[in-house]
Amino acid sequence: MKYLYLSIVALFLLNSCKTSQVASVAEAPKKMMPDHADIIHKEVTQRGIKSHIQFLASDALRGRNTGSEGLEAAAAYIAANFDAAGVGEVNNTHFQSIPFVTFTPPAEASLSIGDIDLTFRDDFIAINGKAADFSAPSVDIGYGNPSDIEGKDLNKKIAVSIAGDGVSKNPRDWVAASRDKRKRAQAAGASALVEIYQSTALPWSFLRRIGTRPQTTFDEGMEQNDLVNIWVGTTDSLTIATLQEGKQPLTIKMDEVARDRFTSDNVMGLIEGTDPALKDEYIVYTAHYDHVGIQTPDETGDDIYNGARDNAVGVTAVLSLANYFAAHPPKRSAMFVLFTAEEKGLLGSKYFTEHLPVPANQIKYNFNIDNGGYNDTSIISVIGLTRTEAELDIQKACNKIGLTAIEDPAKEQGLFDRSDNVNFAVLGIPAPTFSLGFRAFDEEIFKYYHRPGDQVETLDMDYIEKYVKAYILSSIHIDGRQEAPFWLEGDKYYDSGVKLYGKK
Ligand SMILES: [Zn+2]
């Protein structure tokens, strides 16, 4: 109530200023463009920013794990804030519901061929399947692409394949390749799929950890999730050769696995553009709102991973922008999307970009937010700052708020391709990520990155306030351009962009 009262007073004051302006003949002609920085400073308050973060990163939301009640509460909160601000729905809803399944690997499993016994987790993991105890001959299917499988008799046999599709070197893509391969193997009547994992990009020790944890993926129906799928990580060449030869049957044993099916939502909002010529163009403002839930306690015994930096701050910035645009509408249509399941492998944004509510070529830009943490409160780190034509727009906005924008300082981390923006980029849509200021991925970052201490009490709120304001002003600058900013020539995604928008 107090808040409303203050707004009424502010409105009254604003009105009386206008009246006196009109009355004064000596007054200079009114400026056409409102000074958005001024308005932002008046309307966007630290108290408002902090209250969003406080709720989203509260212990009550239990770390916002995908599929948890805590994340559902966060979704309801975001939608309620859209409604309160007058931000519209997308196709009559704020929610894009996504079917998920969480696969909990077996407690024990064994795999043997001839007199070679592989050790569960050290040598192999189960990434899919059901309780099993059988022996069957194996058939080498190369990479398991359609042409590799054609003409091979896989009926009641174990398909042995190399992990990946033979094209992408990125093990993250291999998981998706695995899904497709599973479908093909199953359609051909195979009783299991065994993939040989060979990559130095993502060491086996990492895969081994994954193999012991529940894994969340898209739910594509029971039959798709049933086939036993094993990844073998041994480097022993005799074992690998024996597996590929197919001269001896393989024996697979696997304990019962658990499968939990559920839905989780992307939360969406829309404000129509005011420029008749540009309102069919969309800029999509995004941040993921999920985090990693409850995990191993830290030294204080705290086991709730609150995710204030990652990414309650980002959600707050997008909500604050939506709120601002509701009062001061943009030229282009503004869509706001808060993604679920980013921490499960960018799944929410993957689903969104595969089920877009408007044609992809009408989405001219994606201005994403994701955060690991910060170690320099004088800067904003924009992952992809120098890769699109918006560099100057963002830089000027940050300067106006008293900050400097810098390009990704930790290229070795591959951050551009590790957040939700990449799912837009692969379609050709220019998509940088606006992050809290960091100069390197150092101790200061790791102190809070995916740790229970990433909570609101450890935030420098003066800096967070500037960060949010800089995001709003940058968005206004980007929206204000005559032509939406495109990729710079030579960028890895430039050609996809040319194709998407039919540029010359
Ligand atoms: Zn994040």
Residues whose N, C-alpha, C, O or C-beta is under 5 A from the ligand:
A	BS01	ZN	D310 N311 D370 N371
